[in-house]
Amino acid sequence: MYLVLIAWIYVAFMMAVAEATSPVGSLLGAVFTFLLYGVLPMSVVGYIMGTPARRRAIKAQDAAQREHTPRRQRDTSPPVNDAKCKRRNGP
């Protein structure tokens, strides 16, 4: 994942250098080239490619939280009355 990001940032940087050193280019054009062709698209791609890792981290955090939470706090359902259950299910 990081290899693609680093390679694209390198390409965008080289485009910005070419823009800045060109006789008809400008430094402002180079900055915008780097931002719009490099940083902005790669931030979106990095966010999308990082989604599975974020999901795994959230699931691990939830599992750790459930592990440390006492059973009585986790079980929010009211206690079952055994007499009512026996009447419904038969003798």
C-alpha positions as CSV (number, residue, x, y, z in Angstrom):
1,M,0.0,0.0,0.0
2,Y,2.7,2.5,1.0
3,L,4.8,1.7,-2.1
4,V,2.0,3.0,-4.4
5,L,1.6,6.1,-2.3
6,I,5.3,6.8,-2.2
7,A,5.7,6.2,-5.9
8,W,2.9,8.5,-6.9
9,I,4.1,11.3,-4.6
10,Y,7.5,10.9,-6.2
11,V,6.0,11.2,-9.7
12,A,3.9,14.3,-8.6
13,F,7.0,15.8,-7.1
14,M,8.9,15.4,-10.3
15,M,6.1,17.0,-12.2
16,A,6.2,19.9,-9.8
17,V,10.0,20.2,-10.3
18,A,9.5,20.2,-14.1
19,E,6.8,22.9,-13.8
20,A,9.0,25.0,-11.5
21,T,12.2,24.8,-13.7
22,S,10.4,25.2,-17.0
23,P,10.9,28.6,-18.7
24,V,7.1,29.1,-19.0
25,G,6.3,27.5,-15.6
26,S,6.1,29.2,-12.2
27,L,6.6,28.3,-8.6
28,L,2.9,28.7,-7.9
29,G,2.1,26.4,-10.7
30,A,4.5,23.8,-9.2
31,V,2.9,24.1,-5.8
32,F,-0.6,23.6,-7.2
33,T,0.6,20.7,-9.4
34,F,2.0,18.9,-6.4
35,L,-1.1,19.5,-4.3
36,L,-3.7,18.7,-6.9
37,Y,-1.9,15.8,-8.7
38,G,-0.1,14.4,-5.6
39,V,-1.3,15.2,-2.1
40,L,-5.0,15.4,-2.7
41,P,-5.5,12.2,-4.8
42,M,-3.1,10.2,-2.6
43,S,-4.9,11.3,0.6
44,V,-8.1,9.9,-0.8
45,V,-6.5,6.7,-2.0
46,G,-4.7,6.2,1.3
47,Y,-7.9,6.7,3.2
48,I,-9.7,4.1,1.1
49,M,-6.9,1.6,1.2
50,G,-6.6,2.0,5.0
51,T,-10.3,1.1,5.6
52,P,-9.7,-2.6,6.2
53,A,-7.1,-1.8,8.8
54,R,-9.3,0.7,10.6
55,R,-12.1,-1.9,10.7
56,R,-9.8,-4.5,12.2
57,A,-8.7,-2.0,14.8
58,I,-12.3,-1.1,15.7
59,K,-13.2,-4.8,16.0
60,A,-10.2,-5.5,18.2
61,Q,-11.0,-2.5,20.4
62,D,-14.6,-3.7,20.8
63,A,-13.5,-7.2,21.6
64,A,-11.1,-5.9,24.2
65,Q,-13.8,-3.7,25.7
66,R,-16.2,-6.6,25.9
67,E,-13.5,-8.8,27.5
68,H,-13.0,-6.2,30.3
69,T,-16.7,-5.5,30.8
70,P,-18.3,-7.6,33.6
71,R,-21.1,-10.0,32.4
72,R,-23.8,-8.2,34.4
73,Q,-23.2,-4.9,32.6
74,R,-23.2,-6.6,29.2
75,D,-26.4,-8.5,29.8
76,T,-29.1,-5.8,29.6
77,S,-32.0,-8.1,29.1
78,P,-34.4,-8.5,32.0
79,P,-34.1,-11.7,34.0
80,V,-36.3,-14.6,32.8
81,N,-39.0,-15.8,35.2
82,D,-38.7,-19.6,35.2
83,A,-42.3,-20.1,36.2
84,K,-43.6,-18.3,33.1
85,C,-41.3,-20.2,30.9
86,K,-42.5,-23.6,32.3
87,R,-46.1,-22.7,31.8
88,R,-45.6,-21.7,28.2
89,N,-43.4,-24.7,27.3
90,G,-45.5,-27.3,29.1
91,P,-45.2,-29.1,32.5
